[in-house]
Structures are given as C-alpha cells and as structure tokens.
Amino acid sequence: MHDIDGSCDDFWDWSFAIFGVRRVGIVNWFFYILFSTLFAGACAIIVCLLSPYAAGSGTPELKTILGGFMIDGFLGFQTFVVKLIGLPLTVASGLAVGKEGPMIHVACCVGNMFPMMFPKYARNEGRKREILSAASAAGVAVAFG
C-alpha cells in the first residue's frame, strides 16, 4: 500500500528498523555511509591482498596481451575470483564504476582458463590468442546486452 506522498508502507528504513520512527535522516545517512565504507573497504582489501591484477578495468592490459605480450597471473583463476567478488562489492558501495571493462576482463579470464583443459589448445599460443579475442568480444556483448 502506498501513502499519499508515494512511499511504501512495507519499506523499513534504518531509523524505523532500529528506533521505530520513520524518516530520521541522520540515522539513515549514517548507515548508508557505514555500509558504503565497509563494502568499498572490503573490496580494496581483497584486491590488494589477493590479486592486485584485479584492480581497474583491465582493458589496457588485455590489449597488450592480445598484441603478443603475456602478463603472468593477469588472467588467472585468482584474479577471476577476486574480480567476481570485488565488482559487486564496489557497485554496492555506491562508487561510480563501469561494468564494461571488468566484464571483458572476466570473460578473458574464463577464455584463458578454458584452453588449459585441452592439451591441443594449451600448447598453441596462436589459438589461445584467438580464444582471448573471442572472449573479449563475448565480454563486450555481455556488457552492452
């Protein structure tokens, strides 16, 4: 049910959940800042400690890799997992981040791990580069729908 002002009766903001009073701005602001800081801090700690390659969009590094220069660990499983955990934390913190670059990076991480399951492709650098090109195209397709 909606009030005259368009608000929803079933929505509980932080001030109502804690004090039983609706629309106490300072309490809601405090919890917004608290959770934003916790999410951004958790993401920063995870990236710094586990995989510094997961920082940033990854697009310039991918262009370098597709040009023929390998960066060890940039497309590894650990970077993939940290990117998958860190991106939602960053978005949830309210920071302005683009999804396009990280989606391309994640797709290329998957594209790099996939040939390792097949010895025929794991030994062929040309084929791996082709798979990475296709994976980056898939990342662009996912990002832009």
Disulfide bonds with the S-S distance in Angstrom:
none
